[in-house]
Structure formats: structure tokens, C-alpha cells
């Protein structure tokens, strides 16, 4: 699963890996996977702030077998920043 943030105020890659799961399905069958996105996946590191602020706004969630093949997409709006990760500064 990849996240994209079109129109971001921060410099970000076009899409970045936000999580993954491995599933197997026989041809013609379906498989389900649950992928949780860590709050830090919505954040960026502005050097002058020395912290991981999350950016509010619309993110695009892209799902597929690779970054070049993402047949599923959905928009998700971040309306408030997730709680800060107290250990993030130490990483």
C-alpha cells in the first residue's frame, strides 16, 4: 500500500510505501488483507522543526502488487493530526 499527497506543502515523493501484507489467492478467488497505517506515515521531517508533524488534507491510498501497478485507489482526508509518537525523535 502506498500513500500519495498531491499538493503537499512538504517535499514528498510521488508515492511512498506505507505498509504491506502478503496474501495468496487462487485464480478467480478473492483474498483479504488488513494493513494499518502508522501515524508517522502521514508525517514529514522539517529539519528546522526537529519533529514529525502530520499534514492535514487529502491523501491518496494506492493498493497493488507494486508501485508501478496500483489498480485500487481511494482518497482519505486527515482532518486532525494524529497524536505524536514520543519515541519518534529517538529513532
C-alpha positions in Angstrom: 0.0 0.0 0.0 1.3 3.4 -1.0 0.4 6.9 0.1 0.5 10.0 -2.1 -0.1 13.6 -1.1 -0.9 15.7 -4.1 -0.4 19.4 -3.4 1.6 18.8 -0.3 3.2 21.8 1.4 6.2 19.4 2.2 8.6 18.0 -0.2 7.4 14.3 -0.6 7.9 11.5 -3.1 5.1 11.0 -5.6 4.1 7.9 -3.6 5.8 6.0 -0.8 5.3 2.7 0.8 3.1 2.9 3.9 2.5 -0.7 4.7 2.3 -4.2 3.2 0.8 -7.6 3.6 1.3 -10.9 1.7 -1.8 -12.8 0.7 -2.4 -15.8 -1.7 -5.4 -16.4 -3.8 -6.1 -19.0 -6.4 -7.1 -17.7 -9.8 -10.6 -16.3 -9.7 -10.7 -16.2 -5.9 -10.5 -13.3 -3.5 -8.3 -12.7 -0.6 -8.5 -10.0 2.1 -5.7 -8.2 3.9 -5.6 -5.7 6.7 -2.9 -3.1 6.6 -2.7 -0.5 9.3 -1.1 2.9 8.6 1.1 4.2 11.3 0.5 7.9 12.2 4.1 8.6 11.2 3.4 7.6 7.6 1.3 10.8 7.4 4.1 13.0 8.7 7.3 14.6 7.4 10.5 15.8 8.9 11.1 19.5 8.5 14.7 19.9 9.7 14.1 23.3 11.3 11.2 22.0 13.4 13.0 18.8 14.5 9.8 16.9 14.9 7.4 14.8 12.8 4.2 16.9 12.1 1.4 15.3 10.2 -0.1 17.3 7.4 -3.8 17.7 7.3 -5.5 17.3 3.9 -6.3 14.6 1.4 -4.0 11.6 0.9 -4.5 9.1 -1.8 -4.2 5.4 -0.7 -2.9 3.2 -3.6 -3.0 -0.6 -3.4 -1.5 -3.1 -5.7 1.3 -5.6 -6.2 4.0 -2.9 -6.9 4.3 0.9 -7.1 4.0 0.6 -10.9 0.8 -1.4 -10.7 -1.8 0.1 -8.3 -5.3 -0.9 -9.6 -7.1 0.3 -6.4 -7.1 3.8 -5.1 -9.1 5.8 -2.5 -9.0 9.3 -1.1 -8.6 9.7 2.7 -8.8 13.1 4.4 -6.7 13.7 7.5 -8.7 16.3 9.5 -6.6 16.4 12.6 -3.0 15.4 13.2 -2.5 12.0 14.9 -1.1 12.0 18.5 2.7 12.4 18.4 4.9 9.4 18.8 7.0 10.0 21.9 9.7 7.7 20.6 9.9 9.2 17.1 12.6 11.7 18.0 14.9 9.0 19.3 14.7 7.0 16.0 
